[in-house]
Amino acid sequence: MKKIKKEDKIADIISKYPESLEIFLDYGLHCVGCFLNQFETINEGAKAHGMTDGEIEKMIKEINKSLRKKGQ
């Protein structure tokens, strides 16, 4: 299983792991529907939306936990 990192592009993660979309939205990261998400990393998008480093790490852990549960 690939571990999601803050350096990963938002669009790549959503494309490979569509279930991550709900988690992004839960954290207020609504840029998932923006064309820029294909160029922005999770960290860049989250910072642009005012998220702290702690919030970003928590979100990424939640995504990875979700993927482990699904065996991805």
PDB file of N, CA, C, O and CB in Angstrom:
ATOM      1  N   MET A   1       0.837  -1.187   0.000  1.00  0.00           N
ATOM      2  CA  MET A   1       0.000   0.000   0.000  1.00  0.00           C
ATOM      3  C   MET A   1       0.878   1.245   0.000  1.00  0.00           C
ATOM      4  O   MET A   1       1.854   1.335   0.745  1.00  0.00           O
ATOM      5  CB  MET A   1      -0.950   0.001   1.215  1.00  0.00           C
ATOM      6  N   LYS A   2       0.525   2.174  -0.824  1.00  0.00           N
ATOM      7  CA  LYS A   2       1.221   3.460  -0.864  1.00  0.00           C
ATOM      8  C   LYS A   2       0.760   4.313   0.301  1.00  0.00           C
ATOM      9  O   LYS A   2      -0.432   4.381   0.599  1.00  0.00           O
ATOM     10  CB  LYS A   2       0.974   4.190  -2.207  1.00  0.00           C
ATOM     11  N   LYS A   3       1.690   4.950   0.944  1.00  0.00           N
ATOM     12  CA  LYS A   3       1.338   5.875   2.017  1.00  0.00           C
ATOM     13  C   LYS A   3       1.239   7.279   1.426  1.00  0.00           C
ATOM     14  O   LYS A   3       2.156   7.750   0.754  1.00  0.00           O
ATOM     15  CB  LYS A   3       2.387   5.825   3.180  1.00  0.00           C
ATOM     16  N   ILE A   4       0.117   7.934   1.686  1.00  0.00           N
ATOM     17  CA  ILE A   4      -0.114   9.289   1.211  1.00  0.00           C
ATOM     18  C   ILE A   4       0.777  10.237   2.007  1.00  0.00           C
ATOM     19  O   ILE A   4       0.903  10.121   3.226  1.00  0.00           O
ATOM     20  CB  ILE A   4      -1.616   9.686   1.342  1.00  0.00           C
ATOM     21  N   LYS A   5       1.391  11.179   1.290  1.00  0.00           N
ATOM     22  CA  LYS A   5       2.253  12.174   1.931  1.00  0.00           C
ATOM     23  C   LYS A   5       1.800  13.576   1.522  1.00  0.00           C
ATOM     24  O   LYS A   5       1.094  13.747   0.528  1.00  0.00           O
ATOM     25  CB  LYS A   5       3.749  11.946   1.550  1.00  0.00           C
ATOM     26  N   LYS A   6       2.210  14.559   2.292  1.00  0.00           N
ATOM     27  CA  LYS A   6       1.787  15.933   2.015  1.00  0.00           C
ATOM     28  C   LYS A   6       2.360  16.458   0.709  1.00  0.00           C
ATOM     29  O   LYS A   6       1.866  17.457   0.186  1.00  0.00           O
ATOM     30  CB  LYS A   6       2.197  16.845   3.152  1.00  0.00           C
ATOM     31  N   GLU A   7       3.385  15.815   0.168  1.00  0.00           N
ATOM     32  CA  GLU A   7       3.983  16.238  -1.095  1.00  0.00           C
ATOM     33  C   GLU A   7       3.239  15.697  -2.324  1.00  0.00           C
ATOM     34  O   GLU A   7       3.549  16.078  -3.453  1.00  0.00           O
ATOM     35  CB  GLU A   7       5.426  15.796  -1.142  1.00  0.00           C
ATOM     36  N   ASP A   8       2.266  14.816  -2.107  1.00  0.00           N
ATOM     37  CA  ASP A   8       1.493  14.243  -3.216  1.00  0.00           C
ATOM     38  C   ASP A   8       0.529  15.269  -3.793  1.00  0.00           C
ATOM     39  O   ASP A   8      -0.009  16.103  -3.065  1.00  0.00           O
ATOM     40  CB  ASP A   8       0.720  12.999  -2.750  1.00  0.00           C
ATOM     41  N   LYS A   9       0.316  15.204  -5.088  1.00  0.00           N
ATOM     42  CA  LYS A   9      -0.627  16.097  -5.764  1.00  0.00           C
ATOM     43  C   LYS A   9      -2.060  15.702  -5.385  1.00  0.00           C
ATOM     44  O   LYS A   9      -2.403  14.520  -5.356  1.00  0.00           O
ATOM     45  CB  LYS A   9      -0.429  16.045  -7.316  1.00  0.00           C
ATOM     46  N   ILE A  10      -2.872  16.691  -5.102  1.00  0.00           N
ATOM     47  CA  ILE A  10      -4.258  16.455  -4.693  1.00  0.00           C
ATOM     48  C   ILE A  10      -5.003  15.650  -5.753  1.00  0.00           C
ATOM     49  O   ILE A  10      -5.670  14.668  -5.426  1.00  0.00           O
ATOM     50  CB  ILE A  10      -4.980  17.789  -4.435  1.00  0.00           C
ATOM     51  N   ALA A  11      -4.900  16.048  -7.007  1.00  0.00           N
ATOM     52  CA  ALA A  11      -5.626  15.362  -8.087  1.00  0.00           C
ATOM     53  C   ALA A  11      -5.212  13.903  -8.212  1.00  0.00           C
ATOM     54  O   ALA A  11      -6.052  13.042  -8.471  1.00  0.00           O
ATOM     55  CB  ALA A  11      -5.394  16.075  -9.416  1.00  0.00           C
ATOM     56  N   ASP A  12      -3.920  13.613  -8.030  1.00  0.00           N
ATOM     57  CA  ASP A  12      -3.446  12.227  -8.114  1.00  0.00           C
ATOM     58  C   ASP A  12      -4.083  11.366  -7.028  1.00  0.00           C
ATOM     59  O   ASP A  12      -4.502  10.237  -7.286  1.00  0.00           O
ATOM     60  CB  ASP A  12      -1.915  12.174  -7.996  1.00  0.00           C
ATOM     61  N   ILE A  13      -4.153  11.904  -5.821  1.00  0.00           N
ATOM     62  CA  ILE A  13      -4.723  11.144  -4.704  1.00  0.00           C
ATOM     63  C   ILE A  13      -6.212  10.900  -4.931  1.00  0.00           C
ATOM     64  O   ILE A  13      -6.695   9.786  -4.728  1.00  0.00           O
ATOM     65  CB  ILE A  13      -4.501  11.889  -3.367  1.00  0.00           C
ATOM     66  N   ILE A  14      -6.937  11.921  -5.347  1.00  0.00           N
ATOM     67  CA  ILE A  14      -8.374  11.766  -5.574  1.00  0.00           C
ATOM     68  C   ILE A  14      -8.633  10.777  -6.709  1.00  0.00           C
ATOM     69  O   ILE A  14      -9.563   9.973  -6.639  1.00  0.00           O
ATOM     70  CB  ILE A  14      -9.022  13.129  -5.896  1.00  0.00           C
ATOM     71  N   SER A  15      -7.817  10.840  -7.739  1.00  0.00           N
ATOM     72  CA  SER A  15      -7.974   9.928  -8.872  1.00  0.00           C
ATOM     73  C   SER A  15      -7.731   8.477  -8.470  1.00  0.00           C
ATOM     74  O   SER A  15      -8.500   7.592  -8.846  1.00  0.00           O
ATOM     75  CB  SER A  15      -7.023  10.320  -9.996  1.00  0.00           C
ATOM     76  N   LYS A  16      -6.670   8.228  -7.712  1.00  0.00           N
ATOM     77  CA  LYS A  16      -6.315   6.872  -7.309  1.00  0.00           C
ATOM     78  C   LYS A  16      -7.174   6.364  -6.155  1.00  0.00           C
ATOM     79  O   LYS A  16      -7.478   5.174  -6.072  1.00  0.00           O
ATOM     80  CB  LYS A  16      -4.854   6.817  -6.919  1.00  0.00           C
ATOM     81  N   TYR A  17      -7.562   7.278  -5.265  1.00  0.00           N
ATOM     82  CA  TYR A  17      -8.292   6.908  -4.050  1.00  0.00           C
ATOM     83  C   TYR A  17      -9.498   7.823  -3.881  1.00  0.00           C
ATOM     84  O   TYR A  17      -9.459   8.735  -3.056  1.00  0.00           O
ATOM     85  CB  TYR A  17      -7.370   6.985  -2.801  1.00  0.00           C
ATOM     86  N   PRO A  18     -10.572   7.603  -4.643  1.00  0.00           N
ATOM     87  CA  PRO A  18     -11.728   8.504  -4.601  1.00  0.00           C
ATOM     88  C   PRO A  18     -12.349   8.660  -3.216  1.00  0.00           C
ATOM     89  O   PRO A  18     -12.976   9.680  -2.930  1.00  0.00           O
ATOM     90  CB  PRO A  18     -12.772   8.013  -5.547  1.00  0.00           C
ATOM     91  N   GLU A  19     -12.182   7.666  -2.362  1.00  0.00           N
ATOM     92  CA  GLU A  19     -12.731   7.766  -1.011  1.00  0.00           C
ATOM     93  C   GLU A  19     -12.052   8.863  -0.191  1.00  0.00           C
ATOM     94  O   GLU A  19     -12.579   9.283   0.838  1.00  0.00           O
ATOM     95  CB  GLU A  19     -12.594   6.434  -0.296  1.00  0.00           C
ATOM     96  N   SER A  20     -10.883   9.329  -0.642  1.00  0.00           N
ATOM     97  CA  SER A  20     -10.187  10.412   0.058  1.00  0.00           C
ATOM     98  C   SER A  20     -10.929  11.744  -0.108  1.00  0.00           C
ATOM     99  O   SER A  20     -10.753  12.654   0.703  1.00  0.00           O
ATOM    100  CB  SER A  20      -8.742  10.542  -0.464  1.00  0.00           C
ATOM    101  N   LEU A  21     -11.743  11.860  -1.136  1.00  0.00           N
ATOM    102  CA  LEU A  21     -12.474  13.099  -1.409  1.00  0.00           C
ATOM    103  C   LEU A  21     -13.297  13.544  -0.210  1.00  0.00           C
ATOM    104  O   LEU A  21     -13.276  14.720   0.153  1.00  0.00           O
ATOM    105  CB  LEU A  21     -13.379  12.920  -2.616  1.00  0.00           C
ATOM    106  N   GLU A  22     -14.013  12.629   0.400  1.00  0.00           N
ATOM    107  CA  GLU A  22     -14.855  12.970   1.552  1.00  0.00           C
ATOM    108  C   GLU A  22     -14.023  13.507   2.712  1.00  0.00           C
ATOM    109  O   GLU A  22     -14.444  14.432   3.406  1.00  0.00           O
ATOM    110  CB  GLU A  22     -15.653  11.746   2.009  1.00  0.00           C
ATOM    111  N   ILE A  23     -12.856  12.935   2.920  1.00  0.00           N
ATOM    112  CA  ILE A  23     -11.986  13.393   4.012  1.00  0.00           C
ATOM    113  C   ILE A  23     -11.461  14.794   3.717  1.00  0.00           C
ATOM    114  O   ILE A  23     -11.448  15.652   4.599  1.00  0.00           O
ATOM    115  CB  ILE A  23     -10.805  12.411   4.222  1.00  0.00           C
ATOM    116  N   PHE A  24     -11.030  15.027   2.484  1.00  0.00           N
ATOM    117  CA  PHE A  24     -10.594  16.375   2.112  1.00  0.00           C
ATOM    118  C   PHE A  24     -11.704  17.390   2.385  1.00  0.00           C
ATOM    119  O   PHE A  24     -11.462  18.449   2.963  1.00  0.00           O
ATOM    120  CB  PHE A  24     -10.179  16.420   0.624  1.00  0.00           C
ATOM    121  N   LEU A  25     -12.910  17.056   1.965  1.00  0.00           N
ATOM    122  CA  LEU A  25     -14.040  17.967   2.154  1.00  0.00           C
ATOM    123  C   LEU A  25     -14.357  18.174   3.637  1.00  0.00           C
ATOM    124  O   LEU A  25     -14.672  19.286   4.058  1.00  0.00           O
ATOM    125  CB  LEU A  25     -15.275  17.431   1.429  1.00  0.00           C
ATOM    126  N   ASP A  26     -14.272  17.103   4.422  1.00  0.00           N
ATOM    127  CA  ASP A  26     -14.517  17.213   5.869  1.00  0.00           C
ATOM    128  C   ASP A  26     -13.564  18.196   6.533  1.00  0.00           C
ATOM    129  O   ASP A  26     -13.908  18.832   7.529  1.00  0.00           O
ATOM    130  CB  ASP A  26     -14.385  15.846   6.533  1.00  0.00           C
ATOM    131  N   TYR A  27     -12.370  18.315   5.977  1.00  0.00           N
ATOM    132  CA  TYR A  27     -11.369  19.231   6.533  1.00  0.00           C
ATOM    133  C   TYR A  27     -11.435  20.621   5.896  1.00  0.00           C
ATOM    134  O   TYR A  27     -10.581  21.468   6.158  1.00  0.00           O
ATOM    135  CB  TYR A  27      -9.974  18.650   6.347  1.00  0.00           C
ATOM    136  N   GLY A  28     -12.444  20.851   5.063  1.00  0.00           N
ATOM    137  CA  GLY A  28     -12.617  22.163   4.456  1.00  0.00           C
ATOM    138  C   GLY A  28     -11.748  22.404   3.233  1.00  0.00           C
ATOM    139  O   GLY A  28     -11.615  23.537   2.771  1.00  0.00           O
ATOM    140  N   LEU A  29     -11.163  21.348   2.716  1.00  0.00           N
ATOM    141  CA  LEU A  29     -10.291  21.477   1.549  1.00  0.00           C
ATOM    142  C   LEU A  29     -11.141  21.318   0.290  1.00  0.00           C
ATOM    143  O   LEU A  29     -11.128  20.275  -0.362  1.00  0.00           O
ATOM    144  CB  LEU A  29      -9.135  20.418   1.584  1.00  0.00           C
ATOM    145  N   HIS A  30     -11.873  22.374  -0.031  1.00  0.00           N
ATOM    146  CA  HIS A  30     -12.813  22.335  -1.146  1.00  0.00           C
ATOM    147  C   HIS A  30     -12.139  22.563  -2.487  1.00  0.00           C
ATOM    148  O   HIS A  30     -12.808  22.586  -3.521  1.00  0.00           O
ATOM    149  CB  HIS A  30     -13.888  23.362  -0.946  1.00  0.00           C
ATOM    150  N   CYS A  31     -10.836  22.730  -2.482  1.00  0.00           N
ATOM    151  CA  CYS A  31     -10.113  22.896  -3.744  1.00  0.00           C
ATOM    152  C   CYS A  31     -10.049  21.594  -4.526  1.00  0.00           C
ATOM    153  O   CYS A  31      -9.499  21.557  -5.627  1.00  0.00           O
ATOM    154  CB  CYS A  31      -8.704  23.413  -3.483  1.00  0.00           C
ATOM    155  N   VAL A  32     -10.604  20.530  -3.969  1.00  0.00           N
ATOM    156  CA  VAL A  32     -10.595  19.253  -4.671  1.00  0.00           C
ATOM    157  C   VAL A  32     -11.331  19.359  -6.002  1.00  0.00           C
ATOM    158  O   VAL A  32     -11.067  18.572  -6.910  1.00  0.00           O
ATOM    159  CB  VAL A  32     -11.225  18.161  -3.804  1.00  0.00           C
ATOM    160  N   GLY A  33     -12.246  20.312  -6.135  1.00  0.00           N
ATOM    161  CA  GLY A  33     -12.970  20.498  -7.376  1.00  0.00           C
ATOM    162  C   GLY A  33     -12.373  21.561  -8.282  1.00  0.00           C
ATOM    163  O   GLY A  33     -12.906  21.835  -9.357  1.00  0.00           O
ATOM    164  N   CYS A  34     -11.286  22.151  -7.857  1.00  0.00           N
ATOM    165  CA  CYS A  34     -10.642  23.235  -8.600  1.00  0.00           C
ATOM    166  C   CYS A  34      -9.612  22.660  -9.575  1.00  0.00           C
ATOM    167  O   CYS A  34      -8.965  21.656  -9.278  1.00  0.00           O
ATOM    168  CB  CYS A  34      -9.970  24.242  -7.628  1.00  0.00           C
ATOM    169  N   PHE A  35      -9.464  23.291 -10.723  1.00  0.00           N
ATOM    170  CA  PHE A  35      -8.499  22.792 -11.706  1.00  0.00           C
ATOM    171  C   PHE A  35      -7.061  22.863 -11.191  1.00  0.00           C
ATOM    172  O   PHE A  35      -6.199  22.129 -11.673  1.00  0.00           O
ATOM    173  CB  PHE A  35      -8.619  23.584 -13.002  1.00  0.00           C
ATOM    174  N   LEU A  36      -6.796  23.724 -10.232  1.00  0.00           N
ATOM    175  CA  LEU A  36      -5.435  23.849  -9.696  1.00  0.00           C
ATOM    176  C   LEU A  36      -4.992  22.626  -8.910  1.00  0.00           C
ATOM    177  O   LEU A  36      -3.799  22.444  -8.670  1.00  0.00           O
ATOM    178  CB  LEU A  36      -5.341  25.065  -8.815  1.00  0.00           C
ATOM    179  N   ASN A  37      -5.950  21.777  -8.502  1.00  0.00           N
ATOM    180  CA  ASN A  37      -5.568  20.628  -7.679  1.00  0.00           C
ATOM    181  C   ASN A  37      -4.651  19.662  -8.424  1.00  0.00           C
ATOM    182  O   ASN A  37      -3.986  18.839  -7.795  1.00  0.00           O
ATOM    183  CB  ASN A  37      -6.810  19.891  -7.207  1.00  0.00           C
ATOM    184  N   GLN A  38      -4.606  19.748  -9.733  1.00  0.00           N
ATOM    185  CA  GLN A  38      -3.697  18.881 -10.474  1.00  0.00           C
ATOM    186  C   GLN A  38      -2.242  19.355 -10.372  1.00  0.00           C
ATOM    187  O   GLN A  38      -1.318  18.608 -10.690  1.00  0.00           O
ATOM    188  CB  GLN A  38      -4.121  18.813 -11.936  1.00  0.00           C
ATOM    189  N   PHE A  39      -2.050  20.590  -9.932  1.00  0.00           N
ATOM    190  CA  PHE A  39      -0.707  21.149  -9.795  1.00  0.00           C
ATOM    191  C   PHE A  39      -0.277  21.291  -8.338  1.00  0.00           C
ATOM    192  O   PHE A  39       0.917  21.324  -8.039  1.00  0.00           O
ATOM    193  CB  PHE A  39      -0.641  22.496 -10.476  1.00  0.00           C
ATOM    194  N   GLU A  40      -1.251  21.375  -7.431  1.00  0.00           N
ATOM    195  CA  GLU A  40      -0.944  21.613  -6.012  1.00  0.00           C
ATOM    196  C   GLU A  40      -0.778  20.316  -5.234  1.00  0.00           C
ATOM    197  O   GLU A  40      -1.483  19.331  -5.453  1.00  0.00           O
ATOM    198  CB  GLU A  40      -2.040  22.451  -5.371  1.00  0.00           C
ATOM    199  N   THR A  41       0.173  20.359  -4.327  1.00  0.00           N
ATOM    200  CA  THR A  41       0.315  19.242  -3.404  1.00  0.00           C
ATOM    201  C   THR A  41      -0.722  19.391  -2.292  1.00  0.00           C
ATOM    202  O   THR A  41      -1.345  20.442  -2.143  1.00  0.00           O
ATOM    203  CB  THR A  41       1.761  19.177  -2.818  1.00  0.00           C
ATOM    204  N   ILE A  42      -0.892  18.341  -1.530  1.00  0.00           N
ATOM    205  CA  ILE A  42      -1.808  18.407  -0.388  1.00  0.00           C
ATOM    206  C   ILE A  42      -1.380  19.549   0.524  1.00  0.00           C
ATOM    207  O   ILE A  42      -2.218  20.330   0.972  1.00  0.00           O
ATOM    208  CB  ILE A  42      -1.835  17.057   0.393  1.00  0.00           C
ATOM    209  N   ASN A  43      -0.091  19.652   0.800  1.00  0.00           N
ATOM    210  CA  ASN A  43       0.420  20.687   1.691  1.00  0.00           C
ATOM    211  C   ASN A  43       0.138  22.085   1.145  1.00  0.00           C
ATOM    212  O   ASN A  43      -0.307  22.959   1.890  1.00  0.00           O
ATOM    213  CB  ASN A  43       1.917  20.503   1.906  1.00  0.00           C
ATOM    214  N   GLU A  44       0.391  22.305  -0.142  1.00  0.00           N
ATOM    215  CA  GLU A  44       0.163  23.621  -0.739  1.00  0.00           C
ATOM    216  C   GLU A  44      -1.321  24.014  -0.695  1.00  0.00           C
ATOM    217  O   GLU A  44      -1.665  25.140  -0.337  1.00  0.00           O
ATOM    218  CB  GLU A  44       0.666  23.634  -2.186  1.00  0.00           C
ATOM    219  N   GLY A  45      -2.186  23.071  -1.062  1.00  0.00           N
ATOM    220  CA  GLY A  45      -3.619  23.348  -1.051  1.00  0.00           C
ATOM    221  C   GLY A  45      -4.140  23.613   0.349  1.00  0.00           C
ATOM    222  O   GLY A  45      -4.936  24.526   0.572  1.00  0.00           O
ATOM    223  N   ALA A  46      -3.675  22.795   1.293  1.00  0.00           N
ATOM    224  CA  ALA A  46      -4.121  22.950   2.676  1.00  0.00           C
ATOM    225  C   ALA A  46      -3.646  24.276   3.264  1.00  0.00           C
ATOM    226  O   ALA A  46      -4.405  24.961   3.950  1.00  0.00           O
ATOM    227  CB  ALA A  46      -3.616  21.786   3.531  1.00  0.00           C
ATOM    228  N   LYS A  47      -2.399  24.635   2.998  1.00  0.00           N
ATOM    229  CA  LYS A  47      -1.861  25.913   3.493  1.00  0.00           C
ATOM    230  C   LYS A  47      -2.629  27.092   2.887  1.00  0.00           C
ATOM    231  O   LYS A  47      -2.896  28.081   3.570  1.00  0.00           O
ATOM    232  CB  LYS A  47      -0.348  26.033   3.159  1.00  0.00           C
ATOM    233  N   ALA A  48      -2.980  26.983   1.608  1.00  0.00           N
ATOM    234  CA  ALA A  48      -3.729  28.045   0.944  1.00  0.00           C
ATOM    235  C   ALA A  48      -5.112  28.231   1.576  1.00  0.00           C
ATOM    236  O   ALA A  48      -5.705  29.307   1.492  1.00  0.00           O
ATOM    237  CB  ALA A  48      -3.869  27.738  -0.549  1.00  0.00           C
ATOM    238  N   HIS A  49      -5.613  27.168   2.207  1.00  0.00           N
ATOM    239  CA  HIS A  49      -6.914  27.225   2.875  1.00  0.00           C
ATOM    240  C   HIS A  49      -6.782  27.464   4.379  1.00  0.00           C
ATOM    241  O   HIS A  49      -7.746  27.306   5.127  1.00  0.00           O
ATOM    242  CB  HIS A  49      -7.681  25.936   2.627  1.00  0.00           C
ATOM    243  N   GLY A  50      -5.580  27.845   4.813  1.00  0.00           N
ATOM    244  CA  GLY A  50      -5.373  28.237   6.199  1.00  0.00           C
ATOM    245  C   GLY A  50      -5.188  27.109   7.196  1.00  0.00           C
ATOM    246  O   GLY A  50      -5.280  27.324   8.404  1.00  0.00           O
ATOM    247  N   MET A  51      -4.928  25.902   6.697  1.00  0.00           N
ATOM    248  CA  MET A  51      -4.736  24.786   7.627  1.00  0.00           C
ATOM    249  C   MET A  51      -3.347  24.853   8.262  1.00  0.00           C
ATOM    250  O   MET A  51      -2.380  25.292   7.638  1.00  0.00           O
ATOM    251  CB  MET A  51      -4.927  23.434   6.900  1.00  0.00           C
ATOM    252  N   THR A  52      -3.272  24.411   9.512  1.00  0.00           N
ATOM    253  CA  THR A  52      -1.990  24.348  10.214  1.00  0.00           C
ATOM    254  C   THR A  52      -1.279  23.040   9.867  1.00  0.00           C
ATOM    255  O   THR A  52      -1.875  22.120   9.306  1.00  0.00           O
ATOM    256  CB  THR A  52      -2.194  24.470  11.751  1.00  0.00           C
ATOM    257  N   ASP A  53       0.003  22.981  10.212  1.00  0.00           N
ATOM    258  CA  ASP A  53       0.756  21.741   9.987  1.00  0.00           C
ATOM    259  C   ASP A  53       0.106  20.569  10.723  1.00  0.00           C
ATOM    260  O   ASP A  53       0.041  19.457  10.199  1.00  0.00           O
ATOM    261  CB  ASP A  53       2.219  21.908  10.443  1.00  0.00           C
ATOM    262  N   GLY A  54      -0.369  20.826  11.933  1.00  0.00           N
ATOM    263  CA  GLY A  54      -1.017  19.775  12.717  1.00  0.00           C
ATOM    264  C   GLY A  54      -2.292  19.270  12.066  1.00  0.00           C
ATOM    265  O   GLY A  54      -2.556  18.067  12.052  1.00  0.00           O
ATOM    266  N   GLU A  55      -3.080  20.188  11.528  1.00  0.00           N
ATOM    267  CA  GLU A  55      -4.321  19.795  10.843  1.00  0.00           C
ATOM    268  C   GLU A  55      -4.025  18.988   9.577  1.00  0.00           C
ATOM    269  O   GLU A  55      -4.726  18.029   9.255  1.00  0.00           O
ATOM    270  CB  GLU A  55      -5.153  21.041  10.488  1.00  0.00           C
ATOM    271  N   ILE A  56      -2.981  19.396   8.876  1.00  0.00           N
ATOM    272  CA  ILE A  56      -2.589  18.685   7.652  1.00  0.00           C
ATOM    273  C   ILE A  56      -2.158  17.265   7.995  1.00  0.00           C
ATOM    274  O   ILE A  56      -2.588  16.311   7.347  1.00  0.00           O
ATOM    275  CB  ILE A  56      -1.446  19.435   6.917  1.00  0.00           C
ATOM    276  N   GLU A  57      -1.319  17.124   9.001  1.00  0.00           N
ATOM    277  CA  GLU A  57      -0.860  15.794   9.406  1.00  0.00           C
ATOM    278  C   GLU A  57      -2.031  14.912   9.856  1.00  0.00           C
ATOM    279  O   GLU A  57      -2.082  13.726   9.528  1.00  0.00           O
ATOM    280  CB  GLU A  57       0.176  15.912  10.536  1.00  0.00           C
ATOM    281  N   LYS A  58      -2.955  15.489  10.596  1.00  0.00           N
ATOM    282  CA  LYS A  58      -4.125  14.747  11.056  1.00  0.00           C
ATOM    283  C   LYS A  58      -4.960  14.270   9.870  1.00  0.00           C
ATOM    284  O   LYS A  58      -5.408  13.124   9.846  1.00  0.00           O
ATOM    285  CB  LYS A  58      -4.978  15.616  11.995  1.00  0.00           C
ATOM    286  N   MET A  59      -5.169  15.145   8.889  1.00  0.00           N
ATOM    287  CA  MET A  59      -5.947  14.796   7.702  1.00  0.00           C
ATOM    288  C   MET A  59      -5.265  13.663   6.925  1.00  0.00           C
ATOM    289  O   MET A  59      -5.926  12.714   6.503  1.00  0.00           O
ATOM    290  CB  MET A  59      -6.131  16.034   6.795  1.00  0.00           C
ATOM    291  N   ILE A  60      -3.961  13.762   6.740  1.00  0.00           N
ATOM    292  CA  ILE A  60      -3.226  12.746   6.003  1.00  0.00           C
ATOM    293  C   ILE A  60      -3.280  11.406   6.737  1.00  0.00           C
ATOM    294  O   ILE A  60      -3.440  10.359   6.110  1.00  0.00           O
ATOM    295  CB  ILE A  60      -1.769  13.185   5.793  1.00  0.00           C
ATOM    296  N   LYS A  61      -3.146  11.439   8.062  1.00  0.00           N
ATOM    297  CA  LYS A  61      -3.256  10.199   8.843  1.00  0.00           C
ATOM    298  C   LYS A  61      -4.634   9.567   8.667  1.00  0.00           C
ATOM    299  O   LYS A  61      -4.755   8.347   8.559  1.00  0.00           O
ATOM    300  CB  LYS A  61      -2.988  10.475  10.336  1.00  0.00           C
ATOM    301  N   GLU A  62      -5.665  10.401   8.640  1.00  0.00           N
ATOM    302  CA  GLU A  62      -7.024   9.894   8.470  1.00  0.00           C
ATOM    303  C   GLU A  62      -7.202   9.270   7.082  1.00  0.00           C
ATOM    304  O   GLU A  62      -7.850   8.232   6.950  1.00  0.00           O
ATOM    305  CB  GLU A  62      -8.048  11.024   8.682  1.00  0.00           C
ATOM    306  N   ILE A  63      -6.637   9.891   6.059  1.00  0.00           N
ATOM    307  CA  ILE A  63      -6.712   9.325   4.714  1.00  0.00           C
ATOM    308  C   ILE A  63      -5.994   7.980   4.677  1.00  0.00           C
ATOM    309  O   ILE A  63      -6.537   7.001   4.165  1.00  0.00           O
ATOM    310  CB  ILE A  63      -6.100  10.295   3.675  1.00  0.00           C
ATOM    311  N   ASN A  64      -4.776   7.926   5.217  1.00  0.00           N
ATOM    312  CA  ASN A  64      -4.018   6.677   5.217  1.00  0.00           C
ATOM    313  C   ASN A  64      -4.736   5.585   6.005  1.00  0.00           C
ATOM    314  O   ASN A  64      -4.729   4.423   5.598  1.00  0.00           O
ATOM    315  CB  ASN A  64      -2.627   6.907   5.795  1.00  0.00           C
ATOM    316  N   LYS A  65      -5.347   5.944   7.115  1.00  0.00           N
ATOM    317  CA  LYS A  65      -6.106   4.979   7.911  1.00  0.00           C
ATOM    318  C   LYS A  65      -7.278   4.440   7.103  1.00  0.00           C
ATOM    319  O   LYS A  65      -7.552   3.240   7.129  1.00  0.00           O
ATOM    320  CB  LYS A  65      -6.608   5.624   9.220  1.00  0.00           C
ATOM    321  N   SER A  66      -7.967   5.313   6.390  1.00  0.00           N
ATOM    322  CA  SER A  66      -9.087   4.916   5.541  1.00  0.00           C
ATOM    323  C   SER A  66      -8.637   3.942   4.449  1.00  0.00           C
ATOM    324  O   SER A  66      -9.330   2.969   4.152  1.00  0.00           O
ATOM    325  CB  SER A  66      -9.737   6.151   4.909  1.00  0.00           C
ATOM    326  N   LEU A  67      -7.476   4.211   3.859  1.00  0.00           N
ATOM    327  CA  LEU A  67      -6.962   3.342   2.801  1.00  0.00           C
ATOM    328  C   LEU A  67      -6.549   1.982   3.350  1.00  0.00           C
ATOM    329  O   LEU A  67      -6.757   0.962   2.693  1.00  0.00           O
ATOM    330  CB  LEU A  67      -5.776   4.004   2.102  1.00  0.00           C
ATOM    331  N   ARG A  68      -5.969   1.955   4.542  1.00  0.00           N
ATOM    332  CA  ARG A  68      -5.584   0.673   5.167  1.00  0.00           C
ATOM    333  C   ARG A  68      -6.811  -0.185   5.413  1.00  0.00           C
ATOM    334  O   ARG A  68      -6.779  -1.396   5.195  1.00  0.00           O
ATOM    335  CB  ARG A  68      -4.830   0.911   6.498  1.00  0.00           C
ATOM    336  N   LYS A  69      -7.902   0.440   5.870  1.00  0.00           N
ATOM    337  CA  LYS A  69      -9.127  -0.299   6.131  1.00  0.00           C
ATOM    338  C   LYS A  69      -9.673  -0.947   4.871  1.00  0.00           C
ATOM    339  O   LYS A  69     -10.279  -2.017   4.928  1.00  0.00           O
ATOM    340  CB  LYS A  69     -10.169   0.613   6.734  1.00  0.00           C
ATOM    341  N   LYS A  70      -9.458  -0.298   3.736  1.00  0.00           N
ATOM    342  CA  LYS A  70      -9.945  -0.819   2.457  1.00  0.00           C
ATOM    343  C   LYS A  70      -8.913  -1.728   1.805  1.00  0.00           C
ATOM    344  O   LYS A  70      -9.174  -2.303   0.748  1.00  0.00           O
ATOM    345  CB  LYS A  70     -10.299   0.331   1.513  1.00  0.00           C
ATOM    346  N   GLY A  71      -7.743  -1.864   2.423  1.00  0.00           N
ATOM    347  CA  GLY A  71      -6.694  -2.732   1.892  1.00  0.00           C
ATOM    348  C   GLY A  71      -5.986  -2.180   0.675  1.00  0.00           C
ATOM    349  O   GLY A  71      -5.494  -2.943  -0.157  1.00  0.00           O
ATOM    350  N   GLN A  72      -5.927  -0.874   0.561  1.00  0.00           N
ATOM    351  CA  GLN A  72      -5.270  -0.264  -0.605  1.00  0.00           C
ATOM    352  C   GLN A  72      -3.857   0.131  -0.278  1.00  0.00           C
ATOM    353  O   GLN A  72      -3.150   0.660  -1.136  1.00  0.00           O
ATOM    354  CB  GLN A  72      -6.046   0.954  -1.093  1.00  0.00           C
TER     355      GLN A  72
END
